Amino acid sequence: MENINLVAAVSDTAAAEPTVNNKGLISNRRIESIDILRGIVMVIMALDHARNYFHFADAPLNLSRTTTILFFTRWITHYCAPIFVFLSGTSIFLQGLRKSKKVLQSFLVKRGLWLIFVETVIVSFAWTFNPNYNLIIFQVIWAIGISMLLLGLLIRLPFNFILALGLIIVLGHNLLDFPEAAPKFKAGFWWDLFHHGFFAAYPINQNHFLVILYPFVPWTGLMMLGYCSGVFFSSKFTVERRRKILSRTGIGLILFFIVLRFLNFYGNPEPWSVQKNAWFTVLSFINVHKYPPSLLYMCMTIGPAFLLLAFFEKIKNGFTEVMRIYGRVPFFYYVIHLYLIHSISAIVYLANGHTFAEATTIGKNIPFYFLAANDGYSLFIVYIVWISVVIALYPLCKWFNNYKTNHREKWWLSYL
């Protein structure tokens, strides 16, 4: 079961930015461009999850049997997890402008552990609806949680050390592709957990399994770089200077992606190749590796993210206001949208004549309840479900955002 993605469960804690003074520097208000971009990727993320439960295409990125619309229905959601992880790091930096390193470290360690618990207990159940927990899935929330915990442990180290370590991980982790490509290579638990795992299943006991979908080390490196990029949102930079830096960095990352991808020797486990026609060759070129996130995958997704951060700095309209609401309550949105999509799937499953007994029987084999492979629907239905879920969640997200805003004294809200 592919999850993106995104995640979206961390760091609604916010990015605070100073108001612009007469010198063009910033004072103390929330940075709305971060919330807007985070909201957009949260909305897009739900599309892939709706596809997971209603379409059942086994390989939407397989160029030998996919279609253009199916390919892009999956491919566009590639932007969700990396942008959210990156912005989580940025928000952590901005929290550090308001908190001592000791307080911030304590919060990050505790929240990281909380997110790992959420992944194990709350999110795994949302995906499976299996009360026996035969399957525990380490997906994006786990990756964010462990990355947040590790960043918390490193937070007192010099800024340049964190930046250097993040660069080494992001730029260098694809060196591990070479031993992994060896014919007799076999990943063990720790290798899968750190880098290689994608649907790597390990038994907890006879009836319970841990599935690693998000090996965490590359995601941790990306969060570190997001943390270091937070400096551009500090009072050291005017709004205009920040927009220039973000725009140039975004363009630079996109060009770097194009050149390195064209050379076809490093940065992604699978090379691109000439396909049956020019259009599918383009699709091969942009079809990069997410599990784990390759260097080229991160460049392809974070480059446009920089451009959008610069763009939304100056854009305020009805669309950005709606996206801002989603982006301010990502954890709430993430958990609720999974339960809502799976609940709709369960209702449709029963409406098709299936029984609870059948759901339980399927669960023993797949351990995902209320799913039948032959009940898949067209992408048109997937898009209807997606749009309906997003619209239905808006009033709830707006209410919860108002509740959080009006109850800042409640410490537990910072964990939701």
DRENPA-110553 format. One record per atom (N, C-alpha, C): x, y, z. Coordinates in steps of 0.001 Angstrom, whole numbers, padded with zeros to 6 digits, always signed. Example, Ala and Ser with C-alpha at 12.3 -4.5 7.8 and 13.67 -1.06 7.14 Angstrom:
BEGIN
+013190-005690+007800
+012300-004500+007800
+013200-003300+007800
+012850-002250+007080
+013670-001060+007140
+012900+000030+007870
***
This chain:
BEGIN
+000862-001189+000000
+000000+000000+000000
+000890+001228+000000
+000838+001994-001032
+001715+003146-001146
+001132+004294-000343
+001976+004866+000463
+001493+005995+001248
+002368+007171+001004
+001752+008089+000625
+002491+009251+000689
+001709+010083+001625
+002233+009286+001650
+002973+010303+001257
+002647+011232+002162
+002575+011661+002256
+002618+012578+003104
+002122+012844+003981
+001983+012430+004206
+002460+012749+005421
+001920+013876+005964
+001863+013827+006546
+001514+015135+006877
+001243+015273+008295
+001958+014784+008963
+001618+014803+010331
+002528+015554+011202
+003429+016321+010749
+004269+016867+011779
+004316+018355+011643
+004758+019037+012369
+005121+020388+012210
+004059+021325+011761
+002903+021189+012336
+001948+022261+012215
+002277+023306+013242
+003369+023136+013890
+003835+024063+014901
+004353+025293+014297
+004553+025728+013595
+004607+026875+012892
+005705+027787+012741
+005735+028234+011759
+006721+029100+011332
+006327+030493+011650
+007094+031105+012463
+006738+032458+012800
+007689+033413+012149
+007160+034471+011664
+007986+035457+010977
+007655+036814+011512
+008666+037692+011734
+008414+039052+012127
+007689+039850+011064
+006819+040822+011383
+006178+041700+010406
+007223+042575+009727
+006950+043008+008522
+007935+043778+007781
+008012+045189+008351
+009223+045608+008714
+009376+046967+009235
+009803+047901+008115
+010109+049150+008458
+010398+050128+007404
+011739+049895+006732
+012496+048920+007192
+013741+048554+006529
+013575+047289+005683
+012345+046776+005649
+012102+045567+004864
+012462+044292+005598
+012832+044407+006883
+013128+043214+007664
+011844+042728+008329
+011951+041546+008957
+010739+040933+009444
+010635+040935+010960
+009405+040994+011469
+009191+040963+012908
+008476+039691+013315
+007231+039703+013887
+006758+038444+014455
+005360+038041+014020
+005275+037342+012936
+004010+036793+012489
+004281+035471+011788
+003224+034735+011578
+003373+033421+010959
+003668+033570+009476
+004522+032710+008956
+004876+032761+007544
+003836+031987+006759
+002981+032709+006075
+001845+032071+005416
+002251+031271+004191
+003338+031642+003530
+003751+030887+002337
+004058+029433+002692
+004607+029189+003875
+004888+027818+004316
+003586+027066+004542
+002637+027709+005209
+001342+027067+005438
+000618+026776+004124
+000680+027714+003192
-000012+027547+001907
+000566+026359+001144
+001882+026307+001033
+002512+025204+000299
+002252+023875+000993
+002330+023873+002311
+002061+022640+003042
+000613+022208+002821
-000312+023157+002805
-001710+022825+002551
-001917+022225+001178
-001245+022764+000170
-001379+022245-001195
-000925+020796-001264
+000216+020482-000656
+000696+019100-000734
-000172+018163+000090
-000804+018687+001154
-001735+017851+001912
-002940+017473+001066
-003449+018428+000317
-004603+018173-000545
-004229+017181-001640
-003078+017365-002268
-002644+016455-003332
-002426+015048-002788
-001889+014962-001580
-001622+013671-000954
-002863+012790-000902
-004006+013393-000596
-005238+012617-000467
-005624+011940-001774
-005179+012484-002905
-005479+011869-004197
-004879+010478-004279
-003643+010327-003861
-002998+009021-003950
-003651+008024-003008
-004064+008492-001842
-004699+007588-000893
-006080+007167-001373
-006800+008063-002026
-008074+007679-002640
-007832+006637-003736
-006766+006822-004511
-006435+005840-005555
-006107+004492-004930
-005386+004487-003815
-005045+003229-003156
-006273+002401-002818
-007340+003055-002386
-008512+002339-001900
-009603+002125-002948
-009508+002801-004084
-010603+002699-005041
-010177+002294-006457
-008889+002313-006755
-008481+001982-008121
-007719+000672-008199
-006812+000452-007267
-006078-000807-007146
-005131-001087-008303
-004685-000059-009016
-003660-000291-010040
-002376-000697-009338
-001794-001812-009764
-000647-002330-009034
+000641-001588-009335
+000757-000953-010490
+002012-000301-010845
+001733+000912-011729
+001210+001989-011161
+000843+003154-011987
+002025+003829-012664
+003244+003564-012173
+004428+004160-012786
+005162+003190-013709
+004615+002023-013907
+005211+001044-014809
+004890+001443-016252
+005880+001907-016981
+005649+002472-018308
+005226+001438-019338
+005364+000176-019018
+004959-000854-019980
+003447-001063-020000
+002748-000586-018932
+001300-000809-018926
+000479+000325-018319
+001093+001434-017985
+000340+002555-017434
-000224+003429-018543
-001047+004397-018158
-001527+005434-019072
-001026+006780-018563
-001127+007788-019391
-000625+009098-018985
-001351+009616-017755
-002677+009523-017740
-003425+010056-016600
-003167+009251-015333
-003032+007933-015456
-002713+007122-014278
-001308+007444-013783
-000373+007584-014704
+001002+007928-014327
+001027+009215-013528
+000382+010267-014031
+000453+011566-013359
-000408+011615-012106
-001452+010780-012030
-002226+010696-010792
-001328+010239-009648
-000431+009324-009941
+000530+008872-008927
+001728+009802-008830
+002264+010215-009969
+003515+010975-009977
+003388+012313-009269
+002270+012998-009424
+002135+014328-008820
+002203+014249-007301
+001803+013102-006753
+001849+012971-005295
+003261+012736-004773
+004214+012545-005677
+005611+012460-005257
+006072+013730-004554
+005408+014831-004818
+005836+016106-004250
+005438+016254-002785
+004566+015405-002303
+003981+015634-000981
+004954+015359+000163
+005433+014133+000269
+006280+013760+001402
+007561+014588+001492
+008330+014743+000399
+009582+015504+000547
+009356+016961+000900
+008325+017579+000323
+008059+018982+000666
+007645+019088+002119
+006825+018147+002579
+006392+018238+003961
+007538+017994+004928
+008382+017017+004645
+009536+016754+005513
+010463+017966+005531
+010721+018530+004360
+011592+019692+004257
+011023+020864+005064
+009733+021147+004897
+009113+022257+005616
+009035+021991+007115
+008981+020723+007499
+009045+020387+008921
+010362+020865+009516
+011447+020617+008790
+012741+021105+009252
+012792+022616+009316
+012218+023287+008319
+012182+024750+008313
+011428+025281+009521
+010286+024675+009815
+009492+025108+010963
+010235+024891+012275
+011016+023812+012348
+011806+023567+013553
+012822+024681+013756
+013479+025109+012678
+014433+026224+012801
+013733+027463+013337
+012551+027758+012809
+011836+028961+013221
+011338+028861+014652
+011011+027658+015095
+010697+027483+016514
+011914+027804+017375
+013096+027453+016843
+014317+027706+017585
+014615+029186+017779
+013986+030047+016984
+014144+031487+017176
+013344+031976+018370
+012392+031152+018830
+011529+031558+019935
+011743+030713+021191
+012505+029616+021062
+012704+028709+022186
+014188+028507+022422
+014534+028188+023646
+015922+027834+023935
+016222+026480+023322
+017500+026205+023111
+017891+024921+022544
+017452+023773+023461
+017497+023989+024756
+017101+022943+025696
+015625+022624+025569
+014783+023664+025507
+013338+023464+025380
+013002+022833+024032
+013653+023329+022963
+013389+022791+021636
+013818+021339+021541
+014971+021012+022112
+015440+019632+022075
+014463+018692+022768
+013995+019090+023943
+013050+018275+024682
+011767+018066+023875
+011274+019129+023251
+010049+019025+022460
+010229+018092+021266
+011339+018224+020543
+011558+017413+019343
+011694+015935+019681
+012396+015620+020756
+012549+014220+021148
+011198+013637+021526
+010424+014369+022318
+009121+013862+022744
+008152+013770+021571
+008165+014765+020707
+007240+014712+019578
+007656+013628+018589
+008957+013437+018411
+009401+012363+017544
+008932+011004+018034
+009072+010760+019343
+008599+009492+019914
+007081+009368+019789
+006379+010479+019984
+004922+010475+019848
+004514+010103+018425
+005200+010639+017421
+004849+010340+016038
+005129+008882+015682
+006187+008314+016232
+006454+006887+016004
+005333+006048+016610
+004872+006434+017790
+003731+005749+018405
+002480+005898+017536
+002250+007103+017038
+001083+007351+016185
+001138+006472+014943
+002299+006375+014314
+002440+005538+013125
+002107+004092+013441
+002620+003622+014565
+002469+002221+014929
+001032+001864+015298
+000367+002731+016039
-000929+002393+016619
-002102+003022+015866
-002021+004315+015591
-003168+005028+015035
-003190+004958+013515
-002050+005226+012879
-002016+005273+011415
-002039+003869+010814
-001318+002934+011394
-001365+001562+010874
-002787+001018+010902
-003528+001319+011966
-004922+000873+012021
-005775+001591+010976
-005504+002872+010733
-006255+003599+009707
-006076+002950+008342
-004880+002489+008043
-004626+001853+006756
-005269+000475+006662
-005267-000294+007739
-005695-001684+007666
-007096-001935+008197
-007555-001130+009160
-008794-001400+009910
-008750-002790+010536
-007562-003257+010807
-007360-004595+011358
-007059-004477+012853
-008032-004796+013734
-007816-004622+015173
-006794-005583+015754
-006430-006601+014997
-005409-007543+015468
-003997-007040+015214
-003872-005967+014465
-002561-005384+014161
-001588-006434+013622
-002073-007243+012665
-001169-008204+012049
-000087-007522+011232
-000349-006284+010856
+000608-005555+010025
+000847-004171+010618
+002087-003903+010989
+002518-002569+011403
+003350-001993+010256
+002996-000811+009789
+003649-000249+008608
+004422+001006+008997
+005713+000999+008756
+006545+002172+008985
+006562+003010+007710
+005744+004072+007712
+005618+004918+006541
+006124+006323+006871
+005471+007313+006293
+006021+008664+006359
+006011+009240+007771
+004996+008905+008575
+004950+009448+009937
+006086+008900+010779
+006396+007633+010585
+007565+007046+011252
+008835+007776+010835
+008993+008001+009520
+010210+008645+009021
+010345+010058+009585
+009235+010782+009656
+009262+012129+010223
+009559+012077+011713
+008942+011119+012401
+009161+011014+013840
+010601+010713+014197
+011194+009709+013543
+012582+009370+013860
+013528+010482+013415
+013219+011150+012304
+014050+012267+011855
+013980+013427+012835
+012790+013674+013356
+012623+014748+014335
+013365+014423+015624
+013299+013168+016028
+014021+012760+017233
+015522+012944+017049
+016052+012501+015903
+017490+012624+015657
+017918+014077+015535
+017104+014895+014870
+017432+016314+014783
+017410+016949+016164
+016478+016491+017004
+016452+016994+018370
+017737+016687+019119
+018289+015508+018899
+019542+015149+019561
+020718+015955+019032
+020608+016426+017767
+021706+017175+017146
+021565+018692+017289
+020442+019141+017812
+020072+020544+017700
+021060+021486+018388
+021783+020993+019388
+022734+021864+020097
+024079+021954+019384
+024261+021163+018334
+025510+021225+017580
+025518+022440+016668
+026693+022859+016204
+026766+024051+015354
+025922+023913+014086
+025372+025022+013643
+024544+025069+012437
+025282+024464+011251
+026541+024817+011070
+027302+024332+009918
+027512+022819+009956
+027578+022250+011159
+027705+020796+011259
+026430+020117+010764
+025281+020632+011182
+024001+020056+010738
+023856+020211+009227
+024247+021377+008707
+024180+021602+007260
+025081+020619+006518
+026306+020454+006996
+027247+019548+006328
+026752+018107+006375
+026227+017693+007522
+025731+016322+007643
+024532+016097+006726
+023628+017075+006657
+022487+016961+005755
+022916+016847+004308
+023898+017637+003906
+024395+017591+002525
+025063+016255+002224
+025847+015762+003175
+026523+014476+002966
+025491+013364+002759
+024437+013364+003575
+023416+012318+003456
+022677+012436+002131
+022191+013635+001821
+021365+013818+000623
+022180+013595-000646
+023386+014146-000695
+024211+014011-001898
+024865+012641-002018
+025105+011991-000887
+025920+010785-000923
+025217+009474-000714
+023958+009494-000255
+023356+008209+000114
+023134+007301-001095
+023065+007852-002302
+022890+006994-003478
+024138+006206-003832
+025253+006464-003149
+026411+005593-003313
+026075+004166-002873
+025095+004037-001968
+024683+002717-001517
+023925+001956-002589
+023510+002665-003651
+022839+001972-004757
+023750+000943-005405
+025043+001207-005417
+025971+000323-006129
+026082-001046-005471
+026320-001136-004148
+026303-002491-003552
+024911-003114-003596
+023854-002297-003506
+022503-002845-003556
+022176-003451-004918
+022844-002962-005954
+022591-003465-007313
+023322-004770-007597
+024206-005188-006702
+024942-006432-006918
+023978-007614-006967
+024214-008589-007847
+023273-009714-008027
+022983-010485-006745
+023958-010642-005882
+023759-011445-004674
+023472-010603-003438
+023225-009323-003641
+022959-008456-002487
+021654-008849-001803
+021693-008905-000487
+020498-009182+000296
+020480-008253+001501
+019491-007386+001559
+019402-006441+002666
+018890-007143+003910
+019473-006802+005050
+018950-007264+006329
+018075-006191+006949
+017642-006450+008165
+016712-005534+008830
+017276-004133+008939
+018502-003999+009434
+019048-002665+009674
+019311-001924+008367
+019758-002645+007360
+019980-002001+006064
+018652-001509+005490
+017627-002328+005588
+016314-001912+005112
+015795-000720+005904
+015993-000744+007203
+015504+000343+008045
+016218+001653+007734
+017509+001564+007427
+018297+002765+007191
+018179+003272+005754
+018132+002360+004763
+018239+002858+003389
+017429+002104+002349
+017412+000807+002385
+016958+000038+001232
+015475-000294+001237
+014883-000405+002420
+013573-001016+002548
+012470-000398+001705
+011701-001240+001053
+010457-000852+000388
+009559-002075+000396
+008547-002053+001246
+007723-003224+001510
+008582-004383+001998
+009616-004063+002766
+010419-005104+003386
+009697-005560+004644
+009305-006824+004695
+008506-007350+005802
+009375-008181+006736
+009227-007930+008040
+009969-008675+009049
+008999-009164+010109
+009083-010432+010495
+008150-010967+011493
+008447-010423+012888
+007377-010002+013563
+007476-009652+014976
+007263-010916+015803
+006249-011669+015403
+006018-013026+015909
+005328-013802+014794
+004703-014910+015113
+004154-015766+014071
+003057-015076+013247
+002290-014193+013865
+001136-013607+013191
+001227-012097+012984
+002317-011507+013362
+002438-010054+013263
+003742-009695+012551
+003634-008698+011668
+004764-008337+010825
+004959-006822+010817
+006217-006433+010732
+006577-005031+010527
+006982-004867+009072
+006353-003897+008395
+006676-003607+007007
+007353-002249+006939
+008551-002207+006392
+009307-000956+006251
+009054-000393+004861
+008401+000732+004813
+008130+001396+003540
+008994+002642+003374
+009351+003272+004486
+010155+004492+004461
+011442+004292+005246
+012523+003818+004622
+013816+003835+005305
+014199+005280+005593
+014668+005541+006800
+014594+006914+007288
+015796+007801+007022
+016989+007250+006796
+018189+008096+006763
+018110+009204+005702
+017731+008931+004449
+017635+010027+003477
+016613+011087+003883
+015508+010666+004505
+014508+011634+004953
+015064+012510+006074
+015880+011919+006934
+016504+012707+007995
+017433+013761+007406
+018211+013376+006395
+019071+014349+005734
+018273+015484+005126
+017122+015164+004517
+016285+016197+003918
+015720+017127+004982
+015315+016584+006125
+014814+017439+007201
+015913+018366+007715
+017135+017862+007781
+018258+018712+008205
+018440+019892+007254
+018341+019642+005949
+018493+020727+004982
+017318+021697+005069
+016121+021183+005353
+014992+022067+005579
+015212+022942+006794
+015766+022346+007844
+016100+023104+009049
+017070+024235+008726
+018111+023925+007991
+019116+024935+007672
+018556+026012+006744
+017607+025643+005880
+016987+026634+004999
+016100+027600+005760
+015752+027244+006982
+014948+028148+007798
+015610+029484+008052
+016928+029537+007921
+017634+030803+008161
+017175+031887+007191
+016732+031501+005997
+016273+032489+005018
+014985+033180+005444
+014275+032571+006391
+013032+033148+006877
+013233+033914+008184
+014475+034083+008578
+014775+034814+009806
+014911+036296+009513
+015106+037067+010555
+015197+038527+010420
+016486+038981+009743
+017378+038044+009432
+018598+038408+008717
+018336+038722+007250
+017149+038343+006760
+016860+038486+005338
+015588+039304+005142
+015651+040252+004229
+014433+040946+003838
+013569+040008+003003
+012308+040362+002863
+011400+039548+002066
+011898+039437+000626
+012319+040544+000056
+012776+040528-001340
+014050+039720-001507
+014956+039846-000562
+016189+039067-000662
+015881+037573-000535
+014970+037243+000381
+014588+035850+000548
+013970+035300-000730
+013088+036059-001355
+012432+035598-002576
+013456+035348-003687
+014459+036202-003776
+015501+036003-004784
+016287+034732-004513
+016639+034512-003247
+017409+033318-002893
+016596+032055-003168
+015325+032072-002758
+014473+030908-002975
+014291+030626-004465
+014070+031679-005246
+013861+031506-006685
+015109+030953-007359
+016257+031526-007057
+017498+031074-007688
+017865+029664-007249
+017636+029355-005974
+017921+027999-005505
+017001+026988-006176
+015714+027345-006294
+014770+026449-006954
+015144+026176-008392
+015483+027222-009135
+015899+027052-010528
+017178+026226-010612
+018103+026498-009690
+019356+025746-009676
+019136+024258-009436
+018238+023910-008509
+017965+022503-008232
+017300+021822-009422
+016411+022525-010097
+015756+021946-011276
+016772+021699-012392
+017660+022661-012631
+018695+022490-013652
+019656+021363-013276
+020000+021301-011986
+020864+020223-011513
+020209+018869-011761
+018901+018782-011484
+018166+017548-011741
+018237+017170-013217
+017993+018132-014107
+017964+017844-015544
+019324+017344-016026
+020384+018027-015607
+021728+017666-016074
+022135+016295-015531
+021975+016100-014205
+022414+014842-013611
+021561+013676-014105
+020277+013901-014278
+019411+012847-014795
+019778+012493-016235
+020111+013509-017024
+020500+013269-018422
+021777+012434-018494
+022727+012699-017581
+023980+011954-017587
+023768+010482-017233
+022757+010204-016403
+022283+008829-016213
+023302+007911-015542
+024125+008457-014639
+025107+007582-013999
+025029+007607-012481
+024348+008605-011900
+024310+008702-010435
+023068+009488-010018
+022608+009184-008796
+021537+009974-008198
+020186+009306-008219
+020078+008133-008863
+018817+007400-008894
+019127+005936-009204
+018525+004984-008490
+018866+003581-008736
+018550+003105-010145
+017460+003609-010732
+017077+003171-012078
+017391+004262-013091
+018116+003946-014157
+018358+004940-015211
+017100+005148-016043
+017016+006308-016674
+015937+006506-017642
+016332+005815-018944
+015362+005556-019785
+015653+004849-021031
+014679+005282-022118
+015065+005041-023340
+014200+005348-024480
+013019+004382-024473
+011811+004941-024632
+010594+004146-024570
+009947+004027-025953
+008716+003580-025992
+008025+003318-027253
+007772+004568-028071
+007767+005742-027416
+007640+007009-028137
+008289+008111-027307
+008380+009299-027866
+009084+010399-027212
+008422+010784-025893
+007077+010771-025863
+006377+011170-024648
+006679+010212-023497
+006669+008930-023760
+006959+007976-022704
+008443+007996-022308
+009293+008439-023214
+010698+008645-022841
+010810+009783-021836
+010012+010839-022033
+009962+011934-021051
+009476+011406-019705
+008445+010567-019736
+007938+009995-018488
+009019+009163-017798
+009790+008437-018566
+010898+007678-017987
+011919+008606-017331
+012153+009746-017962
+013128+010715-017456
+012715+011261-016088
+011425+011508-015897
+010959+012106-014633
+010499+011063-013630
+010591+009800-013986
+010153+008727-013102
+011314+008321-012201
+011429+009003-011073
+012570+008790-010177
+012124+008091-008897
+013097+007654-008141
+012922+006694-007049
+012513+007393-005756
+011403+006931-005167
+010922+007518-003915
+011271+006695-002679
+011426+005385-002804
+011627+004507-001641
+012976+003806-001746
+014064+004321-001217
+014169+005597-000509
+014223+006766-001478
+014045+007991-000975
+014062+009149-001870
+015456+009384-002435
+015577+009255-003737
+016894+009439-004351
+017262+010919-004379
+018527+011180-004641
+018991+012564-004798
+018202+013266-005894
+017989+012598-007012
+017253+013210-008117
+015789+013432-007757
+015210+012518-007022
+013833+012678-006544
+013721+013931-005676
+014680+014126-004781
+014626+015290-003893
+014851+016582-004663
+015742+016567-005643
+015953+017776-006459
+014703+018109-007269
+014070+017075-007829
+012891+017290-008662
+011725+017858-007869
+011634+017521-006589
+010506+017955-005770
+010803+019229-004976
+011985+019349-004440
+012298+020503-003598
+012608+021742-004442
+013136+021544-005650
+013359+022691-006531
+012087+023484-006770
+011018+022863-007281
+009747+023586-007433
+009200+024111-006112
+009479+023423-005009
+008992+023907-003709
+009593+025264-003382
+010879+025454-003658
+011506+026760-003439
+010825+027833-004283
+010541+027512-005528
+009887+028485-006408
+008498+028842-005893
+007760+027845-005404
+006422+028110-004894
+006460+028913-003604
+007440+028674-002751
+007576+029481-001536
+007802+030946-001886
+008638+031182-002893
+008865+032559-003338
+007597+033155-003948
+006880+032372-004726
+005669+032848-005406
+004568+033194-004406
+004342+032315-003439
+003237+032534-002502
+003536+033604-001465
+004771+034056-001426
+005112+035166-000540
+004283+036401-000877
+003932+036555-002154
+003247+037766-002617
+001797+037517-003009
+001322+036278-002919
-000016+035941-003399
-000955+035725-002219
-002054+036460-002207
-003089+036284-001194
-004441+036342-001889
-005166+035241-001902
-006496+035208-002499
-007300+034089-001849
-008486+033814-002381
-009333+032794-001786
-008699+031422-001786
-008029+031072-002878
-007374+029770-002963
-006299+029624-001892
-005432+030623-001752
-004356+030523-000764
-004910+030497+000652
-006029+031167+000884
-006623+031143+002219
-007120+029746+002567
-007740+029073+001609
-008208+027704+001852
-007021+026772+002086
-005992+026879+001249
-004819+026021+001412
-004116+026301+002738
-004127+027541+003153
-003500+027911+004433
-004161+027178+005596
-005477+027035+005542
-006181+026335+006618
-005733+024878+006692
-005700+024208+005542
-005222+022820+005537
-003778+022740+006048
-002960+023697+005651
-001550+023658+006009
-001258+023967+007458
-002218+024542+008163
-002003+024862+009578
-002364+023701+010496
-003085+022711+009986
-003477+021578+010839
-003137+020247+010154
-001900+020047+009760
-001556+018872+008957
-001739+017554+009677
-001375+017480+010941
-001518+016216+011667
-002990+015820+011747
-003823+016762+012141
-005268+016533+012234
-005812+016077+010886
-005465+016799+009836
-005937+016462+008490
-005466+015075+008079
-004210+014784+008312
-003640+013518+007862
-004368+012329+008466
-004508+012330+009780
-005135+011202+010457
-006608+011083+010056
-007336+012194+010077
-008766+012151+009782
-009014+011721+008332
-008202+012207+007397
-008476+011885+005991
-008254+010393+005712
-007279+009765+006395
-007079+008330+006209
-008279+007536+006701
-008771+007885+007885
-009935+007179+008412
-011164+007419+007554
-011311+008623+007027
-012473+008931+006202
-012436+008160+004888
-011290+008150+004214
-011190+007435+002937
-011416+005943+003131
-010794+005370+004161
-010968+003941+004389
-012404+003624+004802
-013053+004517+005549
-014446+004306+005944
-015367+004321+004727
-015126+005255+003816
-015919+005285+002580
-015703+003993+001806
-014455+003548+001750
-014145+002282+001071
-014900+001126+001720
-014972+001117+003046
-015678+000044+003756
-017173+000068+003451
-017753+001259+003409
-019175+001388+003089
-019453+000873+001682
-018612+001253+000732
-018778+000783-000643
-018597-000726-000713
-017637-001238+000029
-017375-002680+000068
-018615-003442+000524
-019240-002981+001602
-020434-003650+002115
-021624-003448+001175
-021695-002252+000563
-022787-001985-000379
-022707-002885-001604
-021531-003384-001912
-021353-004283-003054
-021738-005729-002730
-022250-005942-001527
-022710-007279-001169
-021746-008095-000348
-020586-007552-000036
-019634-008267+000810
-020104-008224+002264
-019577-009108+003064
-019954-009184+004471
-018754-008889+005365
-019049-008668+006651
-017962-008477+007607
-017081-009724+007682
-017702-010892+007541
-016919-012134+007573
-015927-012181+006422
-016356-011744+005240
-015440-011705+004103
-014306-010716+004351
-014640-009599+004934
-013606-008601+005229
-012555-009174+006152
-012989-009930+007144
-012063-010548+008088
-011226-011628+007416
-011833-012377+006527
-011099-013417+005808
-010021-012809+004929
-010380-011757+004213
-009389-011063+003393
-008270-010529+004266
-008649-010020+005414
-007656-009440+006310
-006613-010421+006771
-007000-011712+006911
-006022-012709+007347
-004936-012925+006300
-005269-012650+005057
-004313-012871+003982
-003557-011601+003611
-004284-010474+003574
-003656-009248+003096
-003293-008288+004226
-003788-008470+005332
-004397-007803+006484
-004900-006389+006284
-005569-006115+005142
-006298-004855+004962
-007781-005200+004887
-008525-004750+005854
-009952-005065+005876
-010731-004182+004899
-011854-004732+004442
-012800-004007+003584
-012201-003625+002230
-011395-004513+001689
-010857-004303+000352
-010968-005601-000438
-011388-005475-001678
-011417-006623-002592
-010826-006172-003914
-009815-006878-004372
-009067-006441-005554
-009948-006288-006787
-011003-007085-006885
-011848-007012-008080
-012935-005942-007984
-012887-005118-006926
-013866-004040-006769
-013311-002685-007218
-012209-002677-007915
-011596-001412-008311
-012488-000583-009223
-012326+000735-009136
-013142+001661-009919
-012261+002493-010842
-012897+003246-011715
-012174+004079-012666
-011528+005262-011947
-010595+005893-012639
-009959+007076-012069
-010955+008213-011886
-011999+008247-012673
-013031+009266-012493
-013638+009162-011090
-013930+007947-010644
-014465+007743-009293
-013429+008126-008248
-012175+007787-008510
-011092+008165-007588
-011067+009681-007387
-011177+010432-008475
-011124+011891-008371
-012359+012435-007655
-013508+011810-007852
-014719+012231-007145
-014556+012018-005637
-014049+010846-005269
-013816+010554-003850
-012818+011543-003265
-011736+011780-003977
-010698+012703-003511
-011259+014099-003258
-011921+014657-004224
-012462+016009-004088
-013495+016067-002961
-014317+015043-002857
-015342+015017-001814
-014727+014986-000428
-013682+014184-000263
-013009+014086+001039
-012365+015417+001409
-011676+016026+000474
-011005+017304+000751
-012020+018372+001142
-013105+018465+000404
-014134+019462+000712
-014770+019184+002070
-015062+017911+002333
-015707+017552+003597
-014834+017889+004798
-013511+017818+004629
-012605+018067+005750
-012362+019553+006020
-012696+020410+005072
-012375+021828+005257
-013037+022427+006496
-014350+022240+006711
-014948+022824+007926
-014304+022303+009208
-013967+021009+009233
-013317+020446+010414
-011936+021062+010633
-011181+021208+009549
-009847+021802+009651
-009934+023253+010106
-010911+023972+009587
-011073+025377+009980
-011446+025477+011448
-012345+024591+011898
-012716+024592+013315
-011507+024281+014194
-010738+023255+013821
-009605+022869+014660
-008529+023947+014658
-008317+024597+013521
-007356+025690+013478
-007778+026824+014412
-009058+027164+014401
-009553+028213+015303
-009401+027794+016761
-009661+026511+017028
-009531+026017+018398
-008078+026134+018871
-007153+025725+018032
-005739+025821+018399
-005320+027272+018606
-005789+028147+017720
-005423+029561+017816
-005934+030181+019105
-007117+029760+019533
-007748+030365+020709
-007408+029659+022014
-006621+028610+021936
-006259+027863+023150
-004769+027560+023152
-003982+028564+022978
-002529+028372+022939
-001962+027919+024276
-002745+028084+025332
-002252+027686+026646
-002259+026173+026830
-002940+025448+025961
-003045+023996+026092
-001809+023340+025459
-000905+022826+026278
+000376+022324+025802
+000214+021152+024832
-000818+020319+025062
-000973+019109+024264
-001326+019398+022810
-001817+020604+022524
-002154+020928+021155
-000921+020983+020245
+000247+021222+020836
+001467+021269+020029
+001870+019889+019526
+001220+018837+020025
+001516+017478+019576
+000480+016976+018567
-000479+017827+018205
-001547+017413+017279
-001492+018188+015992
***
